Amino acid sequence: MTMNPALSAFNHVVAFEVAKDSLVIHVLPAEKQSIAANKPAAIRKALMAEMRASLGPLLVVCEATGGYERHVLEVCEELGIAAHKAHGSRVRHFARYLGLLAKTDPIDARVLALYGLKTTDLRLYVPPAPEVLALRDLKTRRDQLQQMLFAENSRLDHARHASVSRSLKAHIAGLRKALAALETEIAAHVKACEALARKARLMRTLKGVGPATVAAILAYMPELGDLKKGEAACIAGLAPINNDSGAFQGLRHIQAGRAAVRKTLYMAALVAIQHNPVMRLFANKLRRNGKPSKVVITAVMRKLIVTLNAILRSGEPWSHAKIA
């Protein structure tokens, strides 16, 4: 296959196909492949060898793999190597474009390397600040507890045996206590970090955006405020995608993006439609134009994230804060 390095800013790519305990490493343009342990020392050794090769600007590519990619990204940060954390479905579509339908770890490693070599304008990985990582862990655990609480309450509705009911009630009480403790810890963590606290204060000026929404955005979308127009909605998965062909005009839809952010924005949108005059007027206008309820809520979600990005970018409270 003929490769055109001019398509990318990088002409030396090291791709890591990540598993829990092992890595398949593919290097371009050398077309060499190896296997290593998913350990910092092994990753560091492989990357330092490629740095000594001096084949041009070096890029590391790996996929998000449930956190198992963290050693690769941490070593890249340590060595000052540019890295891209690729979206799995985009890489799979790229493989289909190349006609590579088979899927094995060696094949996937080479596809990742080709993806890095031939794709322009890749978003380089920027490691979250330590306080953001800590908040993300707390928020993830808080959401897990909430899901368990919901599941146990559903089971309690159908419990018939007295001992089963007692067991469920005891577990529910423990989950509620743990959930309340975590929410208190999240609030204290945000308050203790000036950078997070400043962003939280600014976001809370937008009526409808409460502590849960603020914590989710700070944890899962820390780049908000540094994004260009249109980027915030795309990253959150709230940008409408056209579905037109010739005279046919299909319904626009949203897809991909960060599900945790969308989930919290959905609840924020419901509150904003009820209690934020500006958002309520916006929603009512859409309804008068015949838009379905789900479209209206999604549009308000998109308006919320775009507005929050503008608030953080300007460093000023929401311009309608006093009205709302």
Secondary structure, 3 states (H helix, E strand, C coil): CCCCHHHCCCCEEEEEEECCCEEEEEEECCCEEEEEECCHHHHHHHHHHHHHHCCCCEEEEEECCCCCCHHHHHHHHHHCCEEEEECHHHHHHHHHHCCCCCCCHHHHHHHHHHHHHHCCCCCCCCCCCHHHHHHHHHHHHHHHHHHHHHHHHHHHHHCCCHHHHHHHHHHHHHHHHHHHHHHHHHHHHHHHCHHHHHHHHHHHCCCCCCHHHHHHHHHHCCCCCCCCCCHHHHHHCCCCECCEECCEECCCECCCCCHHHHHHHHHHHHHHHHHCHHHHHHHHHHHHCCCCHHHHHHHHHHHHHHHHHHHHHHCCCCCCCCCC
